[in-house]
């Protein structure tokens, strides 16, 4: 055994074999992390719901009619929280509506929201797949 081999053995210096295993394990872990991130991104975007108010009509001091459209995955039942506010941006009306599943991705709706005071605006607070 040469002096260099004795020193390497004594101080635990091996040539490349241990490092190669760490590199392989690290590369496999990185590939699995990228695959998991891609799957989570795709799965979350499949259930995304987008809603926009397209108009509103103030019927009287206690009623507002809200026109809105919803973009949701085909075949998904959707629920939306509709809101009406007064001049000071206080909530004066609130309604949760269940929208039936449809094969159409973008649909338009009209809902009446009862209020406790005169409303000056109406909008869709949020929508989700139910």
Buried (B, 14 or more C-beta within 10 A) or exposed (E): EEEEEEEBEEEEEEEEEEEEEEEEEEEEEEEEEEEEEEEEEEEEEEEEBEBEBEEBEBEEEBBBBBBBBBBBBEEBEBBBBBBBBBEEEEBBBBBEBEBEEBEEEEBEBEBEBEBBBBBBBBBBBEBBBE
